[in-house]
Amino acid sequence: MRDDTPVDPFAGDPSDPAAQLDPDEYDDEPLTDDERRDLVEDLEDLEVFEALLAPRGIRGLVVDCDDCREAHYFSWDLIRGNLRSLLDVGSPHVHEPAFSPDPAEYVSWDYARGFADGVLTADED
């Protein structure tokens, strides 16, 4: 299997800002079987979304962040890496935000799902 996980930009950096965080404060409970199944399904959906949308110029997904009230833009590789990391270690990888993303090149998860459903339904007809 190919590892699409982006490299941690602070890997090996002694001035890593995350080094000051208490890892015990961020330990999460292990994933339940249902959560693991949902992540596997999300990875499968993501594969379909990318196959259908990347050729149309869509670079990834946009997620509205409840914490900062801003949109976060994730490339296909980055969101795939985060989902795999959640599945494997229970937390997403550290990542840098997209630099000057063009919002027209990203869609929401719901849009991607609707688009995929429409294409797959049209193919069945």
C-alpha atoms as one frame of an Amber mdcrd trajectory, in Angstrom:
protein
   0.000   0.000   0.000   1.226   3.474  -0.901   1.742   5.918   1.982   0.121
   9.209   0.940   0.570  10.746   4.361   2.124  14.199   4.165   5.381  14.594
   6.063   5.179  16.395   9.411   6.787  19.795   8.667   8.260  19.849  12.203
   9.623  16.279  12.236  12.948  16.347  14.065  12.783  20.119  14.637  13.859
  20.959  18.205  11.688  24.101  18.079   8.520  22.138  17.199   5.668  24.139
  18.778   3.827  20.903  19.612   6.727  19.811  21.850   5.313  22.042  24.595
   1.964  20.228  24.624   1.259  17.626  27.262   0.614  14.381  25.326  -1.468
  12.969  28.198  -3.899  15.868  27.808  -4.630  14.824  24.226  -4.856  11.054
  24.620  -8.126   9.872  23.152 -10.088   6.790  23.925  -9.496   3.889  21.531
 -11.805   3.816  18.535 -14.938   1.741  18.819 -15.734  -0.878  16.199 -18.400
   1.445  14.782 -15.921   4.348  14.550 -13.378   2.117  12.798 -16.035   0.925
  10.349 -17.075   4.540   9.671 -13.462   5.530   8.961 -13.015   2.623   6.541
 -16.229   3.676   4.774 -14.999   7.281   4.646 -11.733   6.138   3.036 -13.693
   4.150   0.445 -15.941   7.152  -0.242 -12.911   9.425  -0.526 -11.431   7.152
  -3.191 -14.622   7.481  -5.254 -14.828  11.247  -4.703 -11.260  11.775  -5.850
 -11.662   9.516  -8.890 -14.717  11.487 -10.004 -13.763  15.010  -8.992  -9.980
  15.309  -9.428 -10.217  15.033 -13.247 -12.666  17.965 -13.077 -10.108  20.186
 -11.315 -11.268  19.641  -7.744  -8.184  19.470  -5.515  -9.840  18.248  -2.318
 -12.403  18.953   0.370 -13.318  22.015   2.417 -14.441  21.661   6.023 -16.023
  24.441   8.071 -14.246  24.479  11.432 -16.535  24.924  14.429 -13.607  26.009
  16.632 -12.217  28.888  14.570 -15.244  29.538  12.326 -13.087  29.344   9.199
 -13.009  27.023   6.220 -10.128  24.530   6.130  -8.998  23.186   2.768  -7.646
  19.640   2.547  -6.003  18.079  -0.499  -7.032  14.527  -1.357  -3.715  13.199
  -0.003  -3.948  15.173   3.220  -7.475  14.101   4.098  -6.645  10.495   3.168
  -3.568  10.641   5.399  -5.604  12.091   8.263  -8.268   9.391   7.962  -5.621
   6.655   7.863  -3.878   8.170  10.860  -7.156   8.268  12.771  -7.662   4.623
  11.899  -4.103   3.549  12.741  -3.164   5.703  15.733  -6.375   7.428  16.782
  -5.425  10.992  15.863  -4.818  12.990  12.673  -1.343  14.013  11.555   0.033
  17.466  12.156  -0.338  19.482   8.982   0.049  22.955   7.640  -3.043  24.717
   6.322  -3.367  25.139   2.581  -1.546  28.223   1.311  -3.887  30.594  -0.540
  -6.311  27.890  -1.683  -8.750  28.721  -4.443 -12.157  27.918  -2.906 -13.470
  27.008  -6.379 -11.074  24.018  -6.356 -12.543  22.441  -3.193 -15.964  21.012
  -2.353 -17.659  19.922   0.846 -18.007  16.270   1.806 -21.776  16.541   1.276
 -21.305  17.989  -2.211 -18.825  15.233  -3.096 -21.229  12.569  -1.815 -24.134
  14.060  -3.765 -22.036  14.329  -6.915 -20.868  10.713  -6.604 -24.402   9.499
  -5.929 -25.650  11.385  -8.987 -22.932  10.011 -11.266 -23.358   6.449 -10.016
 -27.157   6.646 -10.316 -26.879   8.032 -13.853 -24.519   5.190 -14.751 -27.067
   2.648 -13.513 -29.823   4.167 -15.675
